Amino acid sequence: MNRGRRKEDIFLTSDDRRTFLGVLKETAEIFNLNISAYCLMSNHYHLLLNTPDGNISRCMRHINGVYTQRFNRRHDTDGSLFRGRYKAVLIEEDRHLLEVLRYIHRNPIRAGIVKKVEEFAWNSHHAYTSRAKKWDWLHNDALLSLFAEKKKQQEQAYVDFVLQDDSVQVTQFYEKKNLPAVFGSEKFKDRVKEKFAHLRQQKEIPRSRELAITIPEIIETVCRHHEISPEQLLQSKRGRENRTRDVAIYLARQCSAATLLEIGGYFRLKNYSSVSSAVQRIRTKKNKDPLLRQLIKTLENKLNKSQA
């Protein structure tokens, strides 16, 4: 999805919307992009798509860039049209996918533009209720098959579904100010975290922070391994070293996306320099102590294998 800069309209006329759909079809052909649904509102759009080649950034850059060029040419303007980089959500292929499909098609109803889904001309709802060849470019067979096995039953099942209000789950998800990167079950989220854990420290990936192991998970894992309580882990006495806590702080710095200040908050350290000191202590000691190196490796393996 993407939105106009300063919430300005990105579609001023019907020709603008037709141009955008032309860009979608063009992108689908060039980059092997499977588009299953769309909704073109006045100042934003929603797309439901699949990228077999894993090239979503390239596809979205083409869509937003080419459409901006054609929009500026038609309306004799220049400069950026969108507020920035698109937002993307990874969706679990089950009922969550259907929930998002319905959410996209019911967007005009929530906005008060129409009272019925079929009254809005600029979404893909009609592709799910028609076998006309003009909709052949949309990949909707897989979604329709989730409603029923037989084609004769699929259309009616879809219509019955989309006539119902959006679920509380999907509504609350899209109402969040900072939209999460994944929509699905907790099991699915954990699987995604584990699969892409190697990307969590790459700052050039905008949503990589959400893949990172959390500090509460680190504290829980360290406590379970040492058979101690969180309170014991967090104990701090002047002049006495708490190596277990230092190890947890070290792991928080290495494995999470938290800042020094955030880590300090979890470990009751008022100054972020204390976090740096604890990290440096463990870094220095593990170079000389093979048992400490093995302990850290063991804890890292546990964190990577048991996100849940």
Secondary structure by P-SEA (a helix, b strand, c coil): cccccccccccccaaaaaaaaaaaaaaaaacccccccccccccccccccccccccaaaaaaaaaaaaaaaaaaaacccccccccbbbbbbbcccaaaaaaaaaaaacccccccccccccccccaaaaaacccccccccccaaaaaaacccccaaaaaaaaaaaccccaaaaaaaaccccccccccaaaaaaaaaaaccccccccccccccccccaaaaaaaaaaaacccccccccccccccaaaaaaaaaaaaccccccaaaaaaaaccccaaaaaaaaaaaaaaaaccaaaaaaaaaaaaaaaaccc
